[in-house]
C-alpha cells in the first residue's frame, strides 16, 4: 500500500499540475509556466490541497473563495492509476477543514452527474439547486 502525504497549500510546479489536469479531464496538457499557476491560485484561491506519493503529485484540489463566508471546490484531480483509494475524499477533507479554519461558513461544489456518489456519499455534500449559463 502506498503512503500518501496530504498538504494544505503544498508545493507544486506547473508541469506536474498540467499533466494531472490532462489526465483528470482528458484534455491536452496545458503549457502554463510555474509563475502563472502560482499567480492564479495566489490571487483567486483560499488555497489548495496536494497529495503526493513518493514525492510524485497524485492528487490536487483548488479552493476558490469570496474572501468571506463561501468557498468553492474547483478541479478535484487524482492521477488515473491512483484512483479509488480514497485520495480524492481525503483532498476534500483537507480542503473542508482549511476552509472552516479560514472562517468560511459554506463549501460549494458543482460536478458532472456521474460524480454524485463521490461528492454526496464519500465527501458528505448535500444536494442543492444551482444554475449555470454556458458562456462559450
C-alpha positions in Angstrom: 0.0 0.0 0.0 1.4 3.4 -0.9 1.8 6.2 1.6 0.2 9.4 0.6 1.1 12.8 2.1 -1.7 15.4 2.0 -0.6 19.0 2.5 -2.7 22.2 2.5 -1.0 24.8 0.2 1.6 22.2 -0.7 4.2 23.0 -3.2 3.7 22.1 -6.9 5.1 23.0 -10.3 3.1 23.7 -13.4 4.3 20.7 -15.4 3.0 18.2 -12.8 -0.3 20.0 -12.3 -0.8 20.4 -16.1 -0.2 16.6 -16.5 -2.5 15.7 -13.7 -5.2 18.1 -15.1 -4.8 16.5 -18.5 -5.3 13.0 -17.1 -8.2 14.0 -14.9 -10.2 15.9 -17.5 -8.9 14.1 -20.6 -7.6 17.3 -22.2 -4.3 18.2 -23.9 -1.5 19.1 -21.5 -1.5 22.8 -20.9 1.7 24.8 -21.1 1.3 27.3 -18.2 4.6 28.1 -16.5 5.1 28.0 -12.7 4.8 31.7 -12.2 1.4 31.8 -13.9 -0.1 28.9 -11.9 1.2 30.4 -8.7 -0.1 33.8 -9.6 -3.5 32.4 -10.5 -4.0 30.4 -7.3 -2.5 33.1 -5.2 -5.0 35.7 -6.5 -8.1 33.6 -6.6 -7.8 30.8 -4.1 -8.2 30.4 -0.4 -5.7 27.6 -1.0 -5.3 24.1 -2.4 -4.5 20.6 -1.2 -1.9 18.4 -2.7 -1.5 14.6 -2.4 2.0 13.1 -3.0 3.2 9.5 -3.1 7.0 9.1 -3.1 7.3 12.8 -4.0 5.1 12.4 -7.1 1.9 14.6 -7.3 -1.0 12.1 -7.4 -3.8 14.5 -6.4 -4.7 18.2 -6.3 -7.8 20.3 -5.5 -8.1 24.0 -5.7 -10.4 26.0 -3.3 -11.6 29.4 -4.6 -13.4 31.8 -2.3 -15.2 35.1 -1.9 -12.9 36.3 0.9 -15.7 35.9 3.4 -18.2 33.0 4.0 -18.2 31.0 0.8 -15.5 28.7 -0.6 -15.7 26.5 -3.8 -14.1 23.2 -4.6 -12.6 23.5 -8.1 -10.9 20.8 -10.1 -10.6 17.8 -7.9 -7.9 15.8 -9.7 -6.5 12.3 -8.9 -4.0 10.5 -11.2 -5.7 7.7 -13.1 -3.5 5.0 -11.6 -4.2 6.2 -8.1 -8.0 6.5 -8.2 -10.4 4.5 -5.9 -8.0 4.6 -3.0 -9.6 7.5 -1.0 -7.2 10.2 -2.3 -10.0 12.4 -3.7 -12.0 12.1 -0.5 -9.0 13.0 1.7 -8.2 16.0 -0.5 -11.8 17.2 0.1 -11.4 16.6 3.8 -8.3 18.7 3.9 -10.0 21.5 1.9 -13.1 21.4 4.1 -11.1 21.7 7.3 -8.9 24.5 5.9 -12.0 26.4 4.7 -13.6 26.0 8.1 -10.4 27.3 9.8 -10.4 30.3 7.5 -13.9 31.2 8.8 -15.9 30.1 5.8 -19.5 29.1 6.5 -20.2 27.2 3.3 -18.2 25.0 0.9 -19.7 24.6 -2.5 -19.0 22.2 -5.4 -20.5 21.6 -8.8 -19.8 18.4 -10.7 -21.0 16.2 -13.5 -23.8 13.8 -12.6 -21.6 10.7 -12.7 -19.6 12.1 -9.8 -22.6 12.4 -7.5 -21.8 9.3 -5.4 -18.3 10.6 -4.8 -19.4 14.1 -3.7 -22.6 13.1 -1.8 -21.7 9.8 -0.2 -17.9 9.9 0.1 -17.4 13.6 0.8 -20.7 14.5 2.6 -22.0 17.2 0.3 -25.8 17.8 0.3 -27.7 18.3 -3.0 -28.8 21.8 -3.7 -30.3 23.7 -6.6 -28.0 25.7 -8.7 -28.0 27.5 -12.1 -25.5 27.6 -14.9 -25.1 29.6 -18.0 -22.7 28.3 -20.8 -20.7 31.3 -22.0 -19.0 29.7 -25.0 
